Amino acid sequence: MTKTVPTLAFFTLADATAELVSESEKYWQSKGINGARIRILVEIAKVGGQILPSLLVRTLG
């Protein structure tokens, strides 16, 4: 089965993303921060550094 350029691009990006996530997790774990904490910090950063706890809970599900 021949793969199209968009398909190859998708899988290349998916593989690169997986490797970046793995390296990022190793870095943050070395600093004592787990994935859940990273996710919270990302959401806080996305809104400019301040968010109500109730909104954070809704955002994170």
C-alpha positions as CSV (number, residue, x, y, z in Angstrom):
1,M,0.0,0.0,0.0
2,T,1.4,3.4,-1.0
3,K,1.3,6.1,1.5
4,T,0.5,9.7,0.5
5,V,2.6,12.7,1.4
6,P,-0.1,13.9,3.9
7,T,-0.2,10.5,5.5
8,L,3.6,10.3,5.8
9,A,3.7,13.9,7.2
10,F,1.1,13.0,9.8
11,F,2.9,9.9,11.0
12,T,6.3,11.8,11.0
13,L,4.7,14.6,13.2
14,A,3.0,12.1,15.5
15,D,6.3,10.3,16.0
16,A,8.2,13.6,16.7
17,T,5.5,14.7,19.1
18,A,5.7,11.4,21.0
19,E,9.5,11.8,21.3
20,L,9.1,15.4,22.5
21,V,6.5,14.4,25.1
22,S,8.8,11.7,26.4
23,E,11.8,14.0,26.7
24,S,9.6,16.7,28.4
25,E,8.2,14.1,30.9
26,K,11.8,13.0,31.8
27,Y,12.8,16.6,32.3
28,W,9.9,17.5,34.5
29,Q,10.1,14.3,36.5
30,S,13.7,15.1,37.3
31,K,12.4,18.4,38.8
32,G,9.8,16.5,40.8
33,I,6.8,17.6,38.7
34,N,4.4,15.0,37.3
35,G,2.1,15.1,34.3
36,A,-0.9,16.3,36.2
37,R,0.9,19.2,37.6
38,I,2.3,20.1,34.1
39,R,-1.2,20.1,32.7
40,I,-2.4,22.4,35.4
41,L,0.6,24.8,34.8
42,V,-0.1,24.8,31.1
43,E,-3.8,25.7,31.6
44,I,-2.8,28.5,34.0
45,A,-0.2,29.9,31.5
46,K,-2.8,29.8,28.7
47,V,-5.0,32.3,30.5
48,G,-2.2,34.6,31.5
49,G,-1.3,33.3,34.9
50,Q,-4.5,33.5,36.9
51,I,-7.6,31.4,36.9
52,L,-10.3,30.6,39.3
53,P,-10.1,27.1,40.7
54,S,-13.6,26.3,39.6
55,L,-12.8,27.3,36.0
56,L,-9.6,25.3,36.1
57,V,-11.5,22.2,37.2
58,R,-14.0,22.7,34.3
59,T,-11.2,23.2,31.8
60,L,-9.4,20.1,32.9
61,G,-12.5,18.0,33.3
